[in-house]
Amino acid sequence: MRAVWFADYTSRTDGKVAGPSLQGLVAATDPGLARQMRQRLDATHAAARAMVDRAETREAYDQMIGDGNPAGNAVVQAVIDSLTE
């Protein structure tokens, strides 16, 4: 989603790729909405990063979503909630 919104990503074969973005278009017409979208995408990225970090250091994803794991469930739910935003 970030790559689409910002039209900016790193390709394995071509390196940095960038072009005109939805962010730029929206910022030109509604800067407040552009800021809000950036904040929401940043929040989603942070929630997803926390889930990946937990998966790499503590427990696998299927364990996070398991019954009786409120802490793991909350990490996954944070990603879902931020995506919904």
Secondary structure by P-SEA (a helix, b strand, c coil): cccccccbbbbccccccccccaaaaaaaccaaaaaaaaaaaaaaaaaaaaaaaaaacccccccccccccaaaaaaaaaaaaaaac
